[in-house]
Amino acid sequence: MTDSENGKAGIPGLEAMGLDKFNLEDWQHWTWVMGRMQQMMMEHMAKTAQSNASDIGKWADPAQWQTLMSSFVGQMPSLDMSAGADLLKEGMNIWQSAMGKALSGEVFAPDTTNMSRQDRRFAAPAWQENPVFAMIHQSYLMISDHLLQATDNIDGLDPAKKRQLRMGMRQVADAMSPSNFAFTNPEVIEKTIETKGENLLKGMEYMLRDLRKGQLTHTDPDAFELGRNIAVTPGKVVHETPLYQLVQYMPTTDKVIKTPLIIFPPWINRFYILDLNEKKSFVKWAVGQGIPVFMVSWKSADASMKDVIWDDYVGAQIDAIDTVRGALGVDSVNAIGYCVAGTTLAATLSLLAARGEADKVNSATFFTAQVDFEHAGDLKMFIDDAQFKLIEQVSRDGYLDGRYMAATFNMLRGRDLIWNYVVNNYLKGEDYPPFDLLHWNGDTTNLPSKWHRAYLEDLYRDNKLVVPGAITVDGTPIDLRKIETPCFIQAGREDHIAPADSVWKLTHHLSGQYEFLLAGSGHIAGVVNHPDQKKYQYWTNRKKADTLKKFIASAKETPGSWWPYWAKWLANQSGAKVQAKGGYIPGKGKLKAIEEAPGRYVKSR
């Protein structure tokens, strides 16, 4: 009896995927699945059409996000595809090999002579064992390799522009991967048959939810709550301005270092990256070392902050320093500046020195912070007129929605932070894992557009901060050479946001003593590395070195976290300890408690 006589629809070549087993009941079910998906899409479109243009509807418009990519690809000069004959020849070789293996019953193994072809997107056995998918896989790799090579072969192009164009082409190549489409991904096909399409329905729900909120989801949105299972170190908000809240943490030791520590996190992210949970929290660990810790929690920008500029953030840092000094009755504070807040801390130190007030800061620590932006890493690829025009277009209310910044950072690691989730969650319908770091990464912060535009132009593009007097703050020319405050400078060996070579350049502009430390890993994990995790390593070198390469050549490598090394350095800078009482207890001194940590600013969108 044939398949048709048995009521089954045989589909030659896909028996291994189970499609030859379909019967009338199966087809009825699939008709319902397709109809339900169409209904979900229509309902979404109807809701989007009803949304106010100034509300979430504008974020659901895919064209808003495509602008980012088109700004790269649209500027690309004609690519040299003279290697077309080689492309065709290689394609024929792949086809003949795949078909030949299939006829002989052998497995078609992909070419692994090129390391770029060892790719976890194609780790499933079907990409090798099924001749159709093996050919799709190899053809895609061949085409993407040729596209990237054609970009590299463009002559007479500025190196920075070529890097930008290559990244744009990489975005295109990653987007066109057959693993990203249901009908060319054998794992998705298998999952779809196994669940009878339930994965597609669940994936459709996830996709439409993300379209409504205008942001890609990376983790279970209901798994974390501020103050419940993240940002839980006990403390109180003790000071508030329109730009920031000041959180003071409860000491856990009888005695504490007399000189308090103020942490200035970057306002492009939420501060609780330094207080994720008890096993990762830098704040909790520092408090446990007898360090009195204050944390600045920046307000996410809104229309009321349309005129905020860099001077205001420098002023906020000085205000926090003066507030803590007055509250505890101390002459000076220790300060940490992370990323952009570290760049700002350098300007703050220069301004205080120019005013004759340098002694307000006892020591300064810089986490992955740059002041010289000549080689500032991947973000420099977003500094051009097209990007400035885009920022202007989407910042009409005086602030840049943080979701655009999130999209920018996702693009830098698109394969991991975009397409991986498209496949796993939109196509396979897998549940999102609870991951605190990814929750923080998706908890976006809005930026004042006037500050953001000036920061990109003056620092990233024109590199003015290292030119004495080229930038003024509150009417005072900034000259980093005036900084004599003892400094501790940390960089991440694998940091692509603030490359170690770029961070190192801060050492060229200081007039006081400093210590440089190179940590293993990158912009986040290189900083947030609790000693109990026993991960990574760090390098130190007390010898004089004028380049990072020379520093590394004779540096001492130490396994594990660098936090204890820094704590010892800080203690040496800070001197005496005092009883943890009075103003060292949140709300018990001159600064009265406003609300419990982590405060409402960090919760505001």
C-alpha positions as CSV (number, residue, x, y, z in Angstrom):
1,M,0.0,0.0,0.0
2,T,1.3,3.4,-0.9
3,D,1.5,6.4,1.4
4,S,-1.4,8.1,-0.5
5,E,-3.5,4.9,-0.1
6,N,-2.7,4.9,3.6
7,G,-3.8,8.5,4.0
8,K,-0.2,9.8,4.6
9,A,1.6,12.4,2.7
10,G,5.1,11.2,1.9
11,I,7.7,13.9,1.5
12,P,10.8,12.4,-0.2
13,G,14.2,13.2,1.4
14,L,12.7,14.3,4.8
15,E,11.8,11.0,6.3
16,A,14.5,11.4,8.8
17,M,12.7,14.5,10.1
18,G,9.5,12.6,10.5
19,L,7.5,14.5,7.9
20,D,6.6,11.3,6.1
21,K,4.4,10.3,9.1
22,F,1.8,13.1,8.7
23,N,-1.8,12.2,8.4
24,L,-5.1,14.1,8.0
25,E,-5.3,14.8,11.8
26,D,-1.8,16.2,11.7
27,W,-2.6,18.5,8.8
28,Q,-5.7,19.8,10.6
29,H,-3.7,20.6,13.7
30,W,-1.1,22.4,11.6
31,T,-3.8,24.4,9.9
32,W,-4.9,25.5,13.3
33,V,-1.3,26.4,14.4
34,M,-0.9,28.6,11.2
35,G,-4.2,30.2,11.7
36,R,-3.4,31.0,15.4
37,M,-0.1,32.5,14.4
38,Q,-1.8,34.7,11.8
39,Q,-4.4,35.7,14.4
40,M,-1.7,36.7,16.9
41,M,0.1,38.8,14.3
42,M,-3.2,40.5,13.3
43,E,-4.0,41.3,16.9
44,H,-0.5,42.7,17.4
45,M,-0.8,44.9,14.3
46,A,-4.2,46.2,15.4
47,K,-2.8,47.2,18.8
48,T,0.3,48.8,17.3
49,A,-1.9,50.8,14.9
50,Q,-3.9,52.1,17.9
51,S,-0.8,53.1,19.9
52,N,0.0,56.8,20.2
53,A,3.0,57.8,18.0
54,S,4.8,59.2,21.0
55,D,4.2,56.0,23.0
56,I,5.4,52.4,22.6
57,G,4.1,52.2,19.1
58,K,7.2,54.0,17.7
59,W,9.4,51.4,19.3
60,A,7.5,48.5,17.7
61,D,8.3,49.8,14.3
62,P,11.1,47.6,12.9
63,A,12.3,50.5,10.7
64,Q,13.5,52.3,13.8
65,W,15.9,49.5,14.5
66,Q,16.9,48.8,10.8
67,T,18.2,52.4,10.7
68,L,21.2,51.3,12.7
69,M,22.2,48.7,10.2
70,S,21.4,50.7,7.1
71,S,23.7,53.5,8.3
72,F,26.6,51.0,7.8
73,V,25.5,49.1,4.7
74,G,24.1,52.1,2.9
75,Q,27.5,53.8,2.9
76,M,29.4,50.8,1.6
77,P,31.3,51.3,-1.7
78,S,31.0,48.8,-4.4
79,L,32.6,45.5,-3.3
80,D,35.1,43.8,-5.5
81,M,33.5,40.6,-6.5
82,S,36.1,39.6,-9.1
83,A,36.5,36.4,-7.3
84,G,33.1,35.3,-8.6
85,A,34.5,32.4,-10.5
86,D,36.2,31.1,-7.4
87,L,32.9,31.5,-5.5
88,L,31.0,29.5,-8.2
89,K,33.7,26.8,-8.3
90,E,33.7,26.4,-4.5
91,G,29.9,26.2,-4.6
92,M,30.0,23.4,-7.1
93,N,32.5,21.5,-5.1
94,I,30.3,21.7,-2.0
95,W,27.3,20.5,-4.1
96,Q,29.2,17.6,-5.6
97,S,30.7,16.6,-2.3
98,A,27.3,16.7,-0.5
99,M,25.5,14.7,-3.2
100,G,28.3,12.2,-3.5
101,K,28.4,11.5,0.2
102,A,24.6,11.2,0.3
103,L,24.6,8.6,-2.5
104,S,27.3,6.6,-0.9
105,G,25.7,6.8,2.6
106,E,28.7,8.6,4.1
107,V,28.5,11.6,6.5
108,F,29.2,14.9,4.8
109,A,31.7,16.5,7.3
110,P,32.2,20.3,7.0
111,D,35.5,21.8,6.1
112,T,37.3,22.6,9.4
113,T,40.6,23.7,8.0
114,N,39.4,27.3,8.5
115,M,38.7,28.0,12.2
116,S,35.9,30.4,11.3
117,R,34.0,27.3,10.2
118,Q,34.0,25.8,13.7
119,D,30.8,27.6,14.7
120,R,28.4,26.6,17.5
121,R,25.4,27.8,15.3
122,F,26.0,24.6,13.3
123,A,27.0,22.2,16.1
124,A,23.9,20.0,15.6
125,P,24.8,16.7,13.8
126,A,22.1,17.3,11.1
127,W,24.2,20.2,9.7
128,Q,26.8,17.5,8.8
129,E,24.9,14.3,8.4
130,N,22.0,15.6,6.3
131,P,23.3,16.4,2.8
132,V,20.8,19.2,2.2
133,F,21.6,21.0,5.4
134,A,25.3,20.3,5.0
135,M,25.2,22.0,1.7
136,I,23.2,25.0,3.0
137,H,25.7,25.3,5.9
138,Q,28.8,25.2,3.7
139,S,27.3,27.4,1.1
140,Y,26.5,30.1,3.7
141,L,30.0,30.0,5.2
142,M,31.5,30.3,1.7
143,I,29.3,33.3,0.8
144,S,29.8,35.1,4.1
145,D,33.6,34.5,3.8
146,H,33.7,36.0,0.3
147,L,31.6,39.0,1.4
148,L,33.9,39.8,4.2
149,Q,36.9,39.3,2.1
150,A,35.5,41.6,-0.6
151,T,35.1,44.2,2.1
152,D,38.7,43.7,3.2
153,N,39.9,44.1,-0.4
154,I,38.5,47.6,-0.8
155,D,41.5,49.9,-1.6
156,G,41.9,53.6,-0.7
157,L,39.6,53.5,2.3
158,D,40.4,54.9,5.7
159,P,41.2,52.0,8.2
160,A,38.6,53.2,10.7
161,K,36.0,53.4,7.9
162,K,37.0,49.9,6.7
163,R,36.5,48.5,10.2
164,Q,33.1,50.1,10.3
165,L,32.1,48.7,7.0
166,R,33.4,45.3,7.9
167,M,31.3,45.3,11.0
168,G,28.3,46.3,8.9
169,M,28.9,43.4,6.6
170,R,29.4,41.1,9.5
171,Q,25.9,42.2,10.7
172,V,24.5,41.3,7.3
173,A,26.3,38.0,7.2
174,D,25.1,37.0,10.7
175,A,21.6,38.0,9.9
176,M,21.4,35.9,6.7
177,S,22.7,32.7,8.5
178,P,20.4,29.7,7.6
179,S,20.3,28.9,11.4
180,N,18.1,32.0,11.8
181,F,15.2,30.7,9.7
182,A,12.8,28.0,10.6
183,F,12.8,26.2,7.3
184,T,16.6,26.1,7.0
185,N,17.4,25.1,10.5
186,P,17.2,21.3,11.1
187,E,17.0,21.8,14.9
188,V,14.0,24.1,14.6
189,I,12.3,21.7,12.2
190,E,12.8,18.8,14.5
191,K,11.5,20.8,17.5
192,T,8.5,21.9,15.5
193,I,7.6,18.4,14.6
194,E,8.2,17.2,18.2
195,T,6.0,19.8,19.8
196,K,3.5,20.0,16.9
197,G,4.2,23.6,16.4
198,E,3.8,24.7,20.0
199,N,7.4,26.1,19.9
200,L,6.3,28.4,17.1
201,L,3.3,29.7,19.0
202,K,5.4,30.3,22.1
203,G,8.1,31.9,20.0
204,M,5.5,34.1,18.3
205,E,4.4,35.3,21.8
206,Y,7.9,36.1,22.8
207,M,8.6,37.9,19.6
208,L,5.5,40.0,19.7
209,R,6.1,40.9,23.4
210,D,9.6,42.1,22.5
211,L,8.2,44.1,19.6
212,R,5.7,45.8,22.0
213,K,8.4,46.7,24.5
214,G,10.9,47.6,21.7
215,Q,13.7,45.5,23.2
216,L,15.1,42.0,22.8
217,T,14.6,39.8,25.9
218,H,17.6,37.9,27.2
219,T,16.4,36.4,30.5
220,D,13.2,35.5,32.4
221,P,11.6,39.0,32.9
222,D,9.9,37.8,36.1
223,A,12.9,36.2,37.8
224,F,14.5,39.2,39.4
225,E,13.2,42.1,41.5
226,L,15.3,45.0,42.8
227,G,15.7,44.8,46.6
228,R,14.4,41.2,46.7
229,N,17.0,39.0,45.0
230,I,19.3,41.6,43.3
231,A,20.7,44.9,44.8
232,V,20.0,43.5,48.3
233,T,22.9,44.8,50.3
234,P,21.3,46.6,53.3
235,G,21.5,50.4,53.2
236,K,19.5,53.6,52.9
237,V,19.1,56.5,50.5
238,V,20.5,59.5,52.5
239,H,20.7,62.2,49.9
240,E,18.8,63.1,46.7
241,T,19.1,65.6,43.9
242,P,17.3,65.8,40.6
243,L,20.3,64.0,39.0
244,Y,21.2,61.3,41.6
245,Q,20.4,59.5,44.8
246,L,23.2,58.7,47.3
247,V,22.9,55.3,48.9
248,Q,24.8,54.5,52.1
249,Y,25.4,50.9,53.1
250,M,25.2,49.4,56.5
251,P,28.6,48.5,58.0
252,T,29.1,44.9,59.0
253,T,32.3,45.3,61.0
254,D,32.9,46.9,64.3
255,K,35.5,49.2,62.9
256,V,35.7,50.9,59.5
257,I,38.3,52.8,57.6
258,K,37.8,56.5,58.5
259,T,37.9,57.7,55.0
260,P,34.7,56.7,53.2
261,L,34.4,55.4,49.7
262,I,32.1,56.9,47.1
263,I,31.4,54.8,44.0
264,F,30.4,56.6,40.8
265,P,28.9,54.0,38.4
266,P,28.3,54.8,34.7
267,W,24.9,56.4,34.1
268,I,24.5,54.5,30.9
269,N,23.8,51.4,33.1
270,R,22.2,50.7,36.5
271,F,24.6,50.8,39.5
272,Y,23.6,47.3,40.7
273,I,26.1,45.6,38.4
274,L,28.3,46.1,41.5
275,D,25.6,44.5,43.8
276,L,24.0,41.7,41.8
277,N,23.8,39.1,44.5
278,E,25.7,38.0,47.6
279,K,28.0,35.8,45.7
280,K,29.0,38.6,43.2
281,S,28.4,41.8,45.0
282,F,31.4,44.2,45.1
283,V,29.5,46.4,47.5
284,K,28.8,43.6,50.0
285,W,32.4,42.4,49.8
286,A,33.8,45.9,50.3
287,V,31.6,46.6,53.3
288,G,32.8,43.3,54.7
289,Q,36.4,44.6,54.5
290,G,35.5,47.5,56.8
291,I,35.1,50.0,54.0
292,P,32.3,52.6,54.5
293,V,30.6,52.5,51.1
294,F,28.4,55.2,49.5
295,M,26.9,54.5,46.0
296,V,25.6,57.1,43.5
297,S,22.4,56.0,41.8
298,W,21.9,58.1,38.7
299,K,18.4,59.1,37.6
300,S,17.4,57.8,34.2
301,A,17.0,60.8,31.9
302,D,13.6,62.2,31.0
303,A,12.4,65.4,29.3
304,S,13.2,67.4,32.4
305,M,16.9,66.7,31.8
306,K,17.0,67.9,28.3
307,D,19.6,70.6,29.2
308,V,21.9,68.4,31.3
309,I,25.5,68.4,30.1
310,W,28.8,67.0,31.3
311,D,29.3,69.9,33.6
312,D,26.3,68.7,35.5
313,Y,27.7,65.2,36.1
314,V,31.0,66.7,37.2
315,G,29.1,69.0,39.5
316,A,27.1,66.0,40.9
317,Q,30.3,64.1,41.7
318,I,31.6,67.1,43.6
319,D,28.3,67.5,45.4
320,A,28.4,63.8,46.5
321,I,32.0,64.3,47.7
322,D,31.1,67.3,49.7
323,T,27.9,65.7,51.1
324,V,29.8,62.7,52.4
325,R,32.6,64.8,53.8
326,G,30.2,67.0,55.7
327,A,28.1,64.1,56.9
328,L,31.0,62.1,58.4
329,G,33.1,65.1,59.4
330,V,36.1,63.9,57.3
331,D,38.5,66.0,55.2
332,S,38.5,63.7,52.2
333,V,36.9,60.6,50.5
334,N,38.1,57.8,48.4
335,A,36.4,57.6,45.0
336,I,35.8,54.9,42.3
337,G,34.8,55.8,38.8
338,Y,33.5,53.1,36.5
339,C,33.7,53.5,32.7
340,V,32.2,56.9,31.7
341,A,31.9,57.9,35.3
342,G,35.7,57.2,35.6
343,T,36.3,59.5,32.6
344,T,34.2,62.1,34.4
345,L,36.1,61.5,37.7
346,A,39.3,62.4,35.9
347,A,37.7,65.7,34.9
348,T,36.4,66.2,38.4
349,L,39.9,65.7,39.9
350,S,41.3,68.2,37.4
351,L,38.7,70.7,38.3
352,L,39.2,70.3,42.0
353,A,43.0,70.7,41.5
354,A,42.4,73.9,39.5
355,R,40.3,75.2,42.3
356,G,42.9,74.3,45.0
357,E,40.6,71.7,46.4
358,A,42.4,68.5,45.3
359,D,42.6,67.3,48.9
360,K,38.9,66.6,49.0
361,V,39.7,63.3,47.3
362,N,42.2,61.1,49.1
363,S,42.5,58.5,46.3
364,A,40.8,57.7,43.0
365,T,40.2,54.2,41.5
366,F,39.3,53.9,37.8
367,F,37.5,50.8,36.6
368,T,38.0,50.4,32.8
369,A,37.9,54.1,32.3
370,Q,39.3,56.0,29.3
371,V,40.5,59.6,29.0
372,D,42.4,59.2,25.7
373,F,40.0,58.0,23.0
374,E,42.4,57.7,20.1
375,H,42.1,53.9,20.2
376,A,38.8,53.6,22.1
377,G,37.6,50.3,20.7
378,D,34.5,49.1,18.9
379,L,32.3,52.0,19.9
380,K,34.3,54.4,17.7
381,M,32.6,52.7,14.7
382,F,29.4,54.5,15.7
383,I,30.9,58.0,15.6
384,D,30.0,59.6,12.3
385,D,27.5,62.0,10.9
386,A,25.0,59.2,10.2
387,Q,25.0,58.1,13.8
388,F,24.7,61.7,15.1
389,K,21.7,62.3,12.7
390,L,20.1,59.1,14.1
391,I,20.6,60.2,17.7
392,E,19.0,63.6,16.8
393,Q,16.0,61.9,15.2
394,V,15.2,59.7,18.1
395,S,16.0,62.2,20.9
396,R,13.3,64.8,20.2
397,D,12.1,64.9,23.8
398,G,15.6,65.8,24.9
399,Y,16.8,62.3,25.9
400,L,17.9,59.1,24.2
401,D,15.9,56.1,25.1
402,G,18.1,53.5,26.6
403,R,16.8,50.8,24.3
404,Y,18.8,52.4,21.5
405,M,22.0,52.1,23.5
406,A,21.1,48.5,24.3
407,A,20.6,47.8,20.6
408,T,24.0,49.3,19.9
409,F,25.8,47.2,22.4
410,N,23.9,44.1,21.2
411,M,25.1,44.8,17.7
412,L,28.7,44.6,18.8
413,R,28.1,41.0,19.7
414,G,25.1,40.3,17.5
415,R,25.7,36.5,17.1
416,D,25.6,36.0,20.9
417,L,23.2,38.8,22.0
418,I,20.7,38.9,19.1
419,W,20.6,35.9,16.8
420,N,21.2,33.3,19.6
421,Y,17.9,34.5,21.2
422,V,16.0,34.7,17.9
423,V,16.8,31.0,17.4
424,N,16.4,29.7,20.9
425,N,13.4,31.7,22.0
426,Y,11.5,32.9,18.8
427,L,12.0,29.7,16.7
428,K,12.5,26.9,19.2
429,G,10.2,28.5,21.8
430,E,12.6,27.7,24.7
431,D,12.0,29.4,28.0
432,Y,14.3,32.2,29.1
433,P,16.8,31.3,31.8
434,P,17.1,33.3,35.0
435,F,20.4,35.2,34.6
436,D,21.0,38.2,36.8
437,L,23.8,39.7,34.6
438,L,21.5,39.6,31.5
439,H,18.7,41.1,33.6
440,W,21.0,44.0,34.4
441,N,22.1,44.3,30.8
442,G,18.5,44.7,29.7
443,D,17.6,47.1,32.4
444,T,18.2,50.1,30.2
445,T,18.9,53.8,31.3
446,N,17.9,56.8,29.3
447,L,20.6,59.4,28.5
448,P,20.4,63.2,28.2
449,S,20.8,63.7,24.5
450,K,22.7,67.0,24.8
451,W,25.3,65.3,27.0
452,H,25.4,62.2,24.9
453,R,26.0,64.1,21.6
454,A,28.7,66.3,23.2
455,Y,30.4,63.2,24.8
456,L,30.6,61.4,21.5
457,E,31.8,64.4,19.6
458,D,34.2,66.0,22.1
459,L,35.8,62.8,23.5
460,Y,35.3,59.8,21.1
461,R,35.6,61.8,17.9
462,D,37.8,64.8,18.7
463,N,39.7,63.4,21.7
464,K,39.7,66.8,23.4
465,L,40.0,65.6,27.1
466,V,43.8,64.9,26.7
467,V,44.4,68.3,25.2
468,P,45.0,70.8,28.0
469,G,42.4,73.5,28.0
470,A,40.4,72.1,25.1
471,I,37.4,71.3,27.4
472,T,36.1,73.6,30.1
473,V,33.8,72.6,33.0
474,D,31.9,75.2,34.9
475,G,34.1,77.8,33.1
476,T,37.4,76.1,34.2
477,P,39.8,74.6,31.6
478,I,40.5,70.9,32.2
479,D,44.1,69.8,32.3
480,L,44.6,66.2,33.4
481,R,48.3,67.0,34.2
482,K,47.1,68.8,37.3
483,I,46.0,65.5,38.9
484,E,48.3,64.5,41.7
485,T,45.8,62.4,43.6
486,P,47.0,58.8,44.1
487,C,45.3,56.7,41.5
488,F,44.6,53.0,41.0
489,I,43.8,52.1,37.4
490,Q,42.2,48.8,36.4
491,A,41.8,47.5,32.9
492,G,40.4,44.3,31.4
493,R,42.6,42.3,29.1
494,E,39.7,41.3,26.8
495,D,37.7,44.5,27.1
496,H,36.2,45.6,23.8
497,I,34.3,48.6,25.2
498,A,37.4,50.2,26.9
499,P,40.4,48.3,25.5
500,A,43.3,47.8,27.9
501,D,45.7,49.8,25.6
502,S,43.3,52.7,25.7
503,V,42.8,52.6,29.5
504,W,46.6,52.4,29.9
505,K,46.9,55.8,28.3
506,L,45.5,57.4,31.5
507,T,48.9,56.7,33.0
508,H,50.5,59.2,30.6
509,H,48.4,62.2,31.8
510,L,48.8,62.0,35.6
511,S,51.3,63.9,37.7
512,G,50.9,61.9,40.9
513,Q,51.6,58.3,41.9
514,Y,49.5,55.6,40.3
515,E,49.2,51.8,40.2
516,F,48.0,50.0,37.1
517,L,46.5,46.5,37.2
518,L,45.4,44.3,34.3
519,A,42.6,42.0,35.0
520,G,41.6,38.9,33.1
521,S,38.3,39.0,31.1
522,G,36.5,42.0,29.9
523,H,34.4,45.1,30.7
524,I,32.1,43.5,33.2
525,A,33.6,40.1,34.3
526,G,37.0,41.7,34.6
527,V,35.6,44.1,37.2
528,V,32.9,42.0,38.8
529,N,35.0,39.0,39.9
530,H,34.3,38.0,43.5
531,P,37.2,36.3,45.3
532,D,35.0,33.3,46.2
533,Q,34.5,32.6,42.5
534,K,38.2,31.8,42.1
535,K,38.1,32.9,38.4
536,Y,40.4,34.6,36.0
537,Q,43.7,36.3,37.1
538,Y,45.4,39.7,37.2
539,W,48.8,41.1,36.4
540,T,50.7,43.7,38.4
541,N,54.1,45.3,37.9
542,R,55.8,47.8,40.2
543,K,58.5,48.5,37.5
544,K,58.3,51.6,35.4
545,A,56.8,50.9,32.0
546,D,55.9,53.4,29.3
547,T,53.7,51.0,27.3
548,L,51.2,48.3,28.2
549,K,53.3,45.8,26.2
550,K,56.3,46.4,28.4
551,F,54.1,46.3,31.5
552,I,52.9,42.9,30.6
553,A,56.3,41.6,29.6
554,S,57.6,41.7,33.2
555,A,54.3,41.6,35.1
556,K,53.5,39.1,37.8
557,E,50.4,37.0,37.2
558,T,48.3,36.1,40.1
559,P,45.3,33.7,39.9
560,G,41.9,34.8,41.1
561,S,40.2,38.1,41.9
562,W,42.1,41.4,42.1
563,W,39.8,42.8,44.7
564,P,41.9,41.9,47.8
565,Y,45.0,43.5,46.1
566,W,43.0,46.7,45.6
567,A,41.6,46.6,49.1
568,K,45.2,46.5,50.5
569,W,46.2,49.4,48.3
570,L,43.1,51.4,49.5
571,A,43.9,50.7,53.2
572,N,47.5,51.9,52.7
573,Q,46.1,55.1,51.3
574,S,43.4,55.6,53.9
575,G,45.2,55.2,57.3
576,A,43.3,54.9,60.6
577,K,40.1,53.0,61.5
578,V,37.2,54.2,63.6
579,Q,34.2,52.7,65.4
580,A,31.3,52.1,63.0
581,K,28.8,54.4,64.7
582,G,27.2,57.8,64.3
583,G,27.4,59.1,60.7
584,Y,28.9,55.8,59.6
585,I,25.4,54.2,60.2
586,P,22.9,55.1,57.5
587,G,20.4,57.5,58.8
588,K,22.0,58.0,62.2
589,G,24.2,61.0,61.4
590,K,23.6,64.4,59.7
591,L,22.1,62.6,56.7
592,K,18.7,61.2,57.5
593,A,17.3,58.2,55.7
594,I,15.0,59.0,52.8
595,E,14.1,55.4,51.8
596,E,15.5,51.9,51.9
597,A,18.2,50.9,49.4
598,P,18.4,50.5,46.5
599,G,16.1,53.5,46.2
600,R,13.5,54.5,43.6
601,Y,15.8,56.2,41.0
602,V,17.3,52.8,40.1
603,K,13.8,51.4,39.5
604,S,12.6,54.2,37.3
605,R,12.4,53.7,33.5
